[in-house]
């Protein structure tokens, strides 16, 4: 793959994340990963998952039942903001290793599983469209286009995982996010919400640096 072909997906991902007018639409993909992280951890820790909703304003909610305190609920709330970045890091590792098609099929599989948990029409449409695009690329595109698309997915998740953390703290400062994941964690653990925002930032920025180091042309 040429250097231009390696840089183009990164530039496109940066434009989709950095442009305010575009981000208001593309952010929904990050929300899918965010809520998927909540849902997966809820299941893995033994909580009863009741459903996931994705909203047109790019917000989302995952509803589960279980103990209101303890490590399971802490991990569930912690997972949301860091999942897109961790998925991006995993995607970067797979792309670098040449496992492009397995990455695309794994993405389709995860979206299919999430679809079973969606409880509103907009959420169903969002996951179907996202999964349909990935499936179409994995099935019909040439190997070169699949590689370019996989690079774009990795870069978009890595870059798109960072911005919501800054947006979260901005809303918290203005008092517009009293029930955010960070504030829920603060109530459960008695650790200040800002400390949890710093944890989110450390993980997402760290994943961007590690994943970017893998993906940047040499």
C-alpha positions as a Markdown table, in Angstrom:
| # | Residue | x | y | z |
|---|---|---|---|---|
| 1 | Unk | 0.0 | 0.0 | 0.0 |
| 2 | Unk | 1.4 | 3.4 | -1.0 |
| 3 | Unk | 2.1 | 6.1 | 1.6 |
| 4 | Unk | -0.8 | 8.2 | 0.2 |
| 5 | Unk | -3.2 | 5.3 | 0.6 |
| 6 | Unk | -2.0 | 4.9 | 4.2 |
| 7 | Unk | -2.4 | 8.6 | 5.0 |
| 8 | Unk | -5.8 | 9.1 | 3.3 |
| 9 | Unk | -7.9 | 7.1 | 5.8 |
| 10 | Unk | -6.3 | 9.0 | 8.7 |
| 11 | Unk | -7.0 | 12.3 | 7.2 |
| 12 | Unk | -10.6 | 11.4 | 6.4 |
| 13 | Unk | -11.1 | 10.1 | 10.0 |
| 14 | Unk | -9.6 | 13.4 | 11.4 |
| 15 | Unk | -11.9 | 15.5 | 9.2 |
| 16 | Unk | -15.0 | 13.5 | 10.3 |
| 17 | Unk | -14.0 | 13.9 | 14.0 |
| 18 | Unk | -12.7 | 17.4 | 14.0 |
| 19 | Unk | -15.4 | 19.1 | 11.9 |
| 20 | Unk | -18.3 | 20.2 | 14.2 |
| 21 | Unk | -20.9 | 20.1 | 11.5 |
| 22 | Unk | -19.9 | 16.5 | 10.4 |
| 23 | Unk | -19.2 | 15.2 | 13.9 |
| 24 | Unk | -22.7 | 15.7 | 15.0 |
| 25 | Unk | -23.6 | 12.9 | 12.6 |
| 26 | Unk | -20.6 | 10.7 | 12.7 |
| 27 | Unk | -20.5 | 10.7 | 16.5 |
| 28 | Unk | -23.3 | 8.3 | 16.5 |
| 29 | Unk | -20.9 | 5.5 | 15.5 |
| 30 | Unk | -18.8 | 6.2 | 18.6 |
| 31 | Unk | -22.0 | 6.1 | 20.6 |
| 32 | Unk | -22.7 | 2.6 | 19.2 |
| 33 | Unk | -19.3 | 1.5 | 20.5 |
| 34 | Unk | -19.8 | 3.3 | 23.8 |
| 35 | Unk | -23.1 | 1.7 | 24.6 |
| 36 | Unk | -21.8 | -1.6 | 23.3 |
| 37 | Unk | -19.1 | -1.5 | 25.8 |
| 38 | Unk | -21.5 | -0.9 | 28.6 |
| 39 | Unk | -23.7 | -3.8 | 27.4 |
| 40 | Unk | -20.8 | -6.2 | 27.0 |
| 41 | Unk | -19.3 | -5.6 | 30.4 |
| 42 | Unk | -22.8 | -5.8 | 32.0 |
| 43 | Unk | -23.2 | -9.2 | 30.6 |
| 44 | Unk | -19.6 | -10.4 | 31.4 |
| 45 | Unk | -20.0 | -9.3 | 35.0 |
| 46 | Unk | -23.3 | -11.1 | 35.5 |
| 47 | Unk | -25.7 | -8.2 | 35.4 |
| 48 | Unk | -29.1 | -8.6 | 33.7 |
| 49 | Unk | -29.0 | -6.6 | 30.5 |
| 50 | Unk | -32.5 | -5.2 | 29.7 |
| 51 | Unk | -31.6 | -3.2 | 26.6 |
| 52 | Unk | -29.8 | -0.4 | 24.8 |
| 53 | Unk | -31.2 | 2.7 | 23.2 |
| 54 | Unk | -29.4 | 5.0 | 20.7 |
| 55 | Unk | -30.9 | 8.4 | 20.2 |
| 56 | Unk | -30.8 | 10.8 | 17.3 |
| 57 | Unk | -28.9 | 13.4 | 19.3 |
| 58 | Unk | -26.0 | 10.9 | 19.5 |
| 59 | Unk | -26.7 | 10.1 | 23.2 |
| 60 | Unk | -27.5 | 6.6 | 24.3 |
| 61 | Unk | -28.5 | 4.6 | 27.4 |
| 62 | Unk | -27.8 | 1.0 | 28.5 |
| 63 | Unk | -30.2 | -0.4 | 31.1 |
| 64 | Unk | -29.2 | -3.3 | 33.3 |
| 65 | Unk | -30.2 | -4.7 | 36.6 |
| 66 | Unk | -28.0 | -5.8 | 39.5 |
| 67 | Unk | -26.4 | -4.5 | 42.6 |
| 68 | Unk | -26.2 | -0.7 | 42.6 |
| 69 | Unk | -22.6 | -0.9 | 44.0 |
| 70 | Unk | -19.6 | -3.1 | 43.6 |
| 71 | Unk | -17.0 | -3.9 | 41.1 |
| 72 | Unk | -19.5 | -5.0 | 38.4 |
| 73 | Unk | -21.3 | -1.7 | 38.2 |
| 74 | Unk | -18.0 | 0.2 | 38.4 |
| 75 | Unk | -16.6 | -1.7 | 35.4 |
| 76 | Unk | -19.8 | -1.2 | 33.5 |
| 77 | Unk | -19.8 | 2.6 | 33.9 |
| 78 | Unk | -16.0 | 2.7 | 33.2 |
| 79 | Unk | -16.4 | 0.8 | 30.0 |
| 80 | Unk | -18.4 | 3.3 | 28.0 |
| 81 | Unk | -15.9 | 6.1 | 27.3 |
| 82 | Unk | -12.9 | 3.8 | 26.8 |
| 83 | Unk | -14.4 | 1.1 | 24.6 |
| 84 | Unk | -14.2 | 3.0 | 21.3 |
| 85 | Unk | -10.5 | 3.7 | 21.8 |
| 86 | Unk | -9.8 | 0.2 | 22.9 |
| 87 | Unk | -11.6 | -1.2 | 19.9 |
| 88 | Unk | -9.6 | 1.2 | 17.7 |
| 89 | Unk | -6.4 | -0.1 | 19.3 |
| 90 | Unk | -7.4 | -3.6 | 18.6 |
| 91 | Unk | -8.3 | -2.7 | 15.1 |
| 92 | Unk | -4.9 | -1.1 | 14.6 |
| 93 | Unk | -3.2 | -4.2 | 15.8 |
| 94 | Unk | -5.2 | -6.5 | 13.5 |
| 95 | Unk | -4.6 | -4.2 | 10.5 |
| 96 | Unk | -0.9 | -4.0 | 11.2 |
| 97 | Unk | -0.8 | -7.8 | 11.4 |
| 98 | Unk | -2.6 | -8.1 | 8.0 |
| 99 | Unk | -5.8 | -9.5 | 9.5 |
| 100 | Unk | -8.1 | -7.1 | 7.6 |
| 101 | Unk | -11.0 | -9.5 | 6.7 |
| 102 | Unk | -11.2 | -11.1 | 10.2 |
| 103 | Unk | -11.4 | -7.5 | 11.6 |
| 104 | Unk | -14.3 | -6.6 | 9.3 |
| 105 | Unk | -16.2 | -9.9 | 10.0 |
| 106 | Unk | -15.6 | -9.5 | 13.8 |
| 107 | Unk | -17.1 | -6.0 | 13.5 |
| 108 | Unk | -20.2 | -7.3 | 11.7 |
| 109 | Unk | -20.6 | -10.0 | 14.3 |
| 110 | Unk | -20.3 | -7.6 | 17.2 |
| 111 | Unk | -22.9 | -5.3 | 15.6 |
| 112 | Unk | -25.2 | -8.2 | 15.0 |
| 113 | Unk | -25.1 | -9.1 | 18.7 |
| 114 | Unk | -25.7 | -5.5 | 19.7 |
| 115 | Unk | -28.7 | -5.4 | 17.4 |
| 116 | Unk | -30.4 | -8.0 | 19.5 |
| 117 | Unk | -30.2 | -5.7 | 22.5 |
| 118 | Unk | -31.4 | -2.5 | 20.8 |
| 119 | Unk | -34.8 | -1.3 | 22.0 |
| 120 | Unk | -35.7 | 1.7 | 19.8 |
| 121 | Unk | -36.2 | 2.3 | 16.1 |
| 122 | Unk | -33.4 | 4.8 | 15.6 |
| 123 | Unk | -31.0 | 2.5 | 17.3 |
| 124 | Unk | -32.0 | -0.4 | 15.1 |
| 125 | Unk | -31.5 | 1.7 | 12.0 |
| 126 | Unk | -28.2 | 3.0 | 13.1 |
| 127 | Unk | -26.7 | -0.4 | 13.8 |
| 128 | Unk | -28.2 | -1.9 | 10.6 |
| 129 | Unk | -26.7 | 0.9 | 8.5 |
| 130 | Unk | -23.3 | 0.7 | 10.2 |
| 131 | Unk | -23.2 | -3.1 | 10.0 |
| 132 | Unk | -24.5 | -3.0 | 6.4 |
| 133 | Unk | -21.6 | -0.8 | 5.3 |
| 134 | Unk | -19.0 | -2.9 | 7.0 |
| 135 | Unk | -20.5 | -6.1 | 5.5 |
| 136 | Unk | -20.7 | -4.6 | 2.0 |
| 137 | Unk | -17.0 | -3.7 | 2.2 |
| 138 | Unk | -16.0 | -7.1 | 3.5 |
| 139 | Unk | -18.0 | -8.9 | 0.8 |
| 140 | Unk | -17.7 | -6.8 | -2.3 |
| 141 | Unk | -14.7 | -4.6 | -2.0 |
| 142 | Unk | -11.2 | -5.5 | -3.4 |
| 143 | Unk | -8.5 | -6.3 | -0.9 |
| 144 | Unk | -6.9 | -2.9 | -1.4 |
| 145 | Unk | -10.2 | -1.1 | -0.6 |
| 146 | Unk | -10.8 | -3.4 | 2.4 |
| 147 | Unk | -7.4 | -2.5 | 3.8 |
| 148 | Unk | -8.1 | 1.2 | 3.3 |
| 149 | Unk | -11.5 | 0.9 | 5.0 |
| 150 | Unk | -10.0 | -1.0 | 7.9 |
| 151 | Unk | -7.4 | 1.7 | 8.4 |
| 152 | Unk | -10.1 | 4.3 | 8.4 |
| 153 | Unk | -12.1 | 2.3 | 11.0 |
| 154 | Unk | -9.1 | 2.1 | 13.3 |
| 155 | Unk | -8.2 | 5.8 | 12.9 |
| 156 | Unk | -11.8 | 6.9 | 13.4 |
| 157 | Unk | -12.3 | 4.9 | 16.6 |
| 158 | Unk | -8.9 | 6.1 | 18.0 |
| 159 | Unk | -9.6 | 9.7 | 17.2 |
| 160 | Unk | -13.3 | 9.6 | 17.9 |
| 161 | Unk | -12.7 | 8.0 | 21.2 |
| 162 | Unk | -10.9 | 11.1 | 22.5 |
| 163 | Unk | -13.2 | 13.9 | 21.6 |
| 164 | Unk | -16.3 | 12.7 | 23.7 |
| 165 | Unk | -14.1 | 12.8 | 26.9 |
| 166 | Unk | -13.4 | 16.5 | 26.4 |
| 167 | Unk | -17.1 | 17.1 | 25.6 |
| 168 | Unk | -18.1 | 15.3 | 28.7 |
| 169 | Unk | -15.9 | 17.5 | 30.9 |
| 170 | Unk | -17.2 | 20.6 | 29.1 |
| 171 | Unk | -20.8 | 19.6 | 29.9 |
| 172 | Unk | -19.9 | 18.8 | 33.5 |
| 173 | Unk | -18.3 | 22.2 | 34.0 |
| 174 | Unk | -21.6 | 23.8 | 32.8 |
| 175 | Unk | -23.7 | 21.5 | 35.1 |
| 176 | Unk | -25.3 | 19.8 | 32.1 |
| 177 | Unk | -24.2 | 16.2 | 32.8 |
| 178 | Unk | -25.2 | 15.4 | 36.4 |
| 179 | Unk | -25.8 | 11.7 | 35.6 |
| 180 | Unk | -22.8 | 11.2 | 33.3 |
| 181 | Unk | -20.7 | 8.0 | 33.7 |
| 182 | Unk | -18.1 | 9.9 | 35.6 |
| 183 | Unk | -20.6 | 11.3 | 38.1 |
| 184 | Unk | -22.2 | 7.9 | 38.5 |
| 185 | Unk | -18.8 | 6.4 | 39.2 |
| 186 | Unk | -18.2 | 9.3 | 41.7 |
| 187 | Unk | -21.4 | 8.4 | 43.6 |
| 188 | Unk | -20.5 | 4.7 | 43.7 |
| 189 | Unk | -16.8 | 5.0 | 44.6 |
| 190 | Unk | -16.6 | 8.4 | 46.3 |
| 191 | Unk | -13.8 | 9.3 | 44.0 |
| 192 | Unk | -14.4 | 12.7 | 42.4 |
| 193 | Unk | -16.0 | 12.7 | 38.9 |
| 194 | Unk | -13.1 | 14.7 | 37.5 |
| 195 | Unk | -10.7 | 12.0 | 38.5 |
| 196 | Unk | -12.7 | 9.5 | 36.4 |
| 197 | Unk | -12.7 | 11.9 | 33.5 |
| 198 | Unk | -8.9 | 11.9 | 33.8 |
| 199 | Unk | -9.0 | 8.1 | 33.7 |
| 200 | Unk | -11.1 | 8.2 | 30.5 |
| 201 | Unk | -8.6 | 10.7 | 29.0 |
| 202 | Unk | -5.6 | 8.7 | 30.0 |
| 203 | Unk | -6.9 | 5.5 | 28.4 |
| 204 | Unk | -8.2 | 7.2 | 25.2 |
| 205 | Unk | -5.2 | 9.3 | 24.6 |
| 206 | Unk | -2.9 | 6.4 | 25.4 |
| 207 | Unk | -4.8 | 4.2 | 22.9 |
| 208 | Unk | -4.5 | 6.9 | 20.3 |
| 209 | Unk | -0.7 | 7.1 | 20.8 |
| 210 | Unk | -0.2 | 3.4 | 20.8 |
| 211 | Unk | -2.6 | 2.7 | 17.9 |
| 212 | Unk | -1.3 | 5.7 | 15.9 |
| 213 | Unk | 2.3 | 4.4 | 16.4 |
| 214 | Unk | 1.2 | 1.1 | 14.8 |
| 215 | Unk | -0.6 | 2.7 | 11.9 |
| 216 | Unk | 1.6 | 5.6 | 10.9 |
| 217 | Unk | 3.5 | 4.9 | 7.7 |
| 218 | Unk | 7.2 | 4.0 | 8.2 |
